[in-house]
Amino acid sequence: MSNGRVISTSAESNVVTKSLLKDFLALIKIGIVNSNLITAFTGLFLAIQLSNEGFLQNLDLLFFVLGGTGLIIAGSAALNNLIDRDIDPVMTRTKSRPTVTGRFSAPAVLALALAFIVIGELLLLSASIAAALWGLAGIFSYVVLYSMWSKRRHVENTIVGSISGAIPPLIGWAAFEPMLGAGAWALFLIMFIWQPPHFYALAMRRTEEYRAANIPMLPVVKGFERTKKSMLAWVIFLFPLPLLLTELGIGFLVLATILNVGWLYLALRGFKAKDDIKWATSMFVYSLNYMTILFVSIIIFSLFV
């Protein structure tokens, strides 16, 4: 009997631990943290490769960039959850966040978020002043410009939010080369222009939830047809950007163009789609694969510069 109680208590403890970890990862939006770490790493790696210096001789920068960027993004995401805790219960996607369920109290979330941001900024400062400054720019654009100002007021909120999502490559690049080169701005522009069609696709899938939360997303305010036209325009804007990275060679240019053509074809199909939500889902999935393949290819092709 006692042995059974010990096993039961241990199992319950494991469940509680897993639940707590799940809530913590939801609080810091681990998916966003991971995707932005990839772009920050790409910025650092490309800057080092194009300078003809050795990456292994700069592993300290890798630690500072990934650690610092991860922490400031996690802290900013926690602040976003704190700010949105009044509207998150309305949306299926966000109603189980720990700031909604009460698993983490507001003061605890605020303290954790600020601690992460401060420690993250100190790590970035250890890499370079420029990296730390770009980190602050990312925090300000996400927490203040997006979360506190534009998200609930302006239909352009997605475009404003795209600024912060495009900054991690600049952080990575600035850690090695404070004076940002053309490659750094190419990565910034790719990330900035990639985000609207990516998030508009998500917004189409969640239109009624955003409407209920009174968030002026483009599909809510302008409708699906207007959203499709905007997505098409942003995809077209991506076409010339690979030319800013000609150092990576013709192979990269061909691959990037193929990815752009594929996305353009899918965007055009949206105007004849019989099921808009199904089409939006395919656009969303393609955008994720697009970004993963493109940034991994940038790293690979840079090895042969």
N, C-alpha and C positions, 0 to 999 in steps of 0.2 A: 504493500500500500504506500509506504513512504517513498519507495523507489519510483512509483508511478507519479506521485505528486512532484517529485524532483524533475522528472521528464516533462510533465505538463508545464511546470513553472518555466523551465528552460525554453520550451517551445513558445510559450506566451512572450517571453523576453525577446526571442528572435523575431517574432511578429512585430512587436513594438519597435524594435530597432530598425527593421526593414521599413516600417511605416514612417518612422521619423526621418530616415534617409530619403525616402521617396518625397516626403513633404519638403525637405531641405532642397533637394534637387529641383523641385517645382518652383520653390521660392526664388532661386537664383537663375531659373530658366536655363538649365544645363545644355539644352539643345542649341540655344543662341550662343552660349559661352563657347561651346565646342566649334561651331561653324566660324565664329569670329577668330578663334585661335588659329584656324587653318589659314585665314587670310592674313593675319598678323605674321605668322610664320613665313608665308610666301613673300611678304614685303621684306622681311629681314633676309631671307635666303637669296632673293633676287638681287638685293642691294650688294650683298657680299660677292655673289657670283659675277656680277657685272663689273666689280672692282678688281677682279682677278686675285682676290685674297682667299685664304683658306677658311672654309666654314668651321673646321674643327678647332682652329685657333681662336674662334669667337663663341665658344660654347657658353661662356658666361653671359653673353648677350642673349642667347637663347633662353636661359633661365630667367633673366630679368624681364624679357619681353613676354614670354608665355605666362610667367607667374603674375607679373604686374597687369597685363591685359586681362587675363582671366579674372583676377580679383576685382578690377574696376568695373568690368562688365557684370559680374555677379552682384556686386554692390548696387550698381545702377538698376539692374533688373529687380532686385529686392525693393528698391525705392519705388519703382514703377508699380509693383504689386501693392505696395503700401498706399500709393496715390489712388489706385484703381479699385480699392477694396469695396467701394460703394456701388460700382457698376458691374464688377465681376460676377456677383450672384445671378445676374440676369442671363449670362451667357453660359451655355453648356460647356464650352471649351475651358472656361475659367472658374466655374462655380465651386470647384473642389480645391482651389488654391488654399494653402494654409493660412493666408491672410483673411480668407473668407470664412473658413471653417473655425477659425479661432485657435488653431493648433499653435501658432506663434503669435504672441501679443504684438501690438503695434510698437511699443517701446523697445522690445527685444529685436524686432526686425530693423528698426531705425538704427539701433546701436550696432547690430551686425553689419548692416549696409555701410555705415560710415567707417567702421573699422576696416572692412574690406577695401573701401576706396582709399583710405589713408595708407594702408600697407601696400596696396597696389601701386599707388603713386610713388611711394618711396622706392619700390623696386624699379619702376620705370626711370626714376631720377638716377638710379645707380647705373642705368644704361646711358642715358644722356638727358640733358635738360629739354631738348627738343621732343624726345619721346614722352616725357612727363607732361609737357605743354599740350601735345596732341591728345594725350590721355584726358587731360582736363577738358579739352574741347569736345571730346566724345561724350564725357559725362554730362557736360552742360547741354549739349544738343539733344541728348536722349531724355534726360530727366526734366530739364526746364523747357527747352524749345518744343519738344514733342509731348512728353507726358503731362506737363503742367499747363502748357499753352495751346498748342495746335490740335491735339487729339480730339478734344471735345468741341472745338470752335470752328475749325476750317476743313473744307473738303480736301485741301492740299496737305492734310496731316501726314499722309503716306510719304509724300515727297520730302517734307520736313524731317520725318523720321529716318529717311534714307541717308541723311547726312551722317548721323552717328554710326550707321551700319557700314559706311564707306571709310571710316577713319582708321580701323585696325591695321590695314596695310601701311598706312602712313606712320603709325606708331612703330611697326616693325622696321620699316626703312629708316626712320629717323634715329633709331637706336644705334645704327651703324653709320649712317650718313645724315647728319642733322640738316644739311642743305639738300632738300629733296630733289631727286632727279626726275627726268621725264617718265621713267618707268614707274616711279611712285605714284605720279598723278594718273598714269594709265590705269593702275590697279584701283585707285580711288574712283575714277570715272566708271570703270567696269562695275564695281560694286554699287555705286550710286544709281546707275541706270538699270542695273539688273533688278533692284528691289521693287520698284513700282509694279511691273507686271507680275512679279512673284506674289506680292502681298494683295494686289487687286484680285488675283485668282482665289486667294484664301478668303478675301472679303466677299466675293460672289458666293462662295460656299456657305458663308456665315451671315448673309445679308439680313435675315430676319432677326438674328441675335443682335447684330449691331444696331438695327432699327429700334429694337426694344430697349437697348442701352442708351439710345439717343446719341450714338457716335456717328458723325457725318462722313462715313466712308463713301467713296465715289459711287459704288453700286447703289447705295441707299439714297443718295441725293440726286444722281444723274441717271440712274438706271443701267441695265446691262449693256445696251447697245453703245452708249457713250463710254462705258468702261472698256468694252472690247476695242473701240477705236483708240483709246488711250494706251492700252496694252500693246496694240500693234505699233503705235508710234514709238514707244519706248524700246521695243525689240529692234526696230529699224535703226534707232540711235546707236545700237551696239555695233553695227556693222563696221564703221571705220576705226573702232578702238584698237583692234589687234595691230593696226599699222603703227601704233605708238610703241609697239614692242617688236620691231623688226629685228632687233639684236638676237631674238630667239630663233630666227631662221624661218625659211619657207615652210617647213613642216608644221610649225606652230600656226602660222598664218592660214594654212590650208585647214587644219583641224578646227581652229576658231571659226573660220568661215562656214564650215560644214555645220557646226553647232548653231550658228546664227541662222543659217538657211533652214535648218530643221525647226527652230523655234518660230521663224517667220511663217513657214508652211502651216504649223499648228495654229498660230494666231489667226491666219487668214481663214482657216477652216471654221473658226468660231462664228463667223458671220452666216454660216449655213447649218450650224449645229442645231439639232432638234432637241437636245438635252443640254441646256446651258451649264447645269451643275456638273454633269459628267465631263463636259469640255473643260470647265474651269479646273476640275480635279486633274485632268491630263496636263493642263498648262502648269499647274502647281508642281506636279511630279517632275515634269520636264525641267522646270526651273531649278529644282534641287540637283538633278543629275547634271545639268548644264554647268552650274557653279562648281560642283565637285570635280568634274572632268576637266574644266578649264583651268582651275587653279592647280590641280595635280599636274597637268600638262605643262604649265608654266614652270613648275619646279623641275620637272624632268628635262625639258628642253634647255633650261638654263645650265644644266650640267654640261652641255656640249658647246657652250659659248666660248 
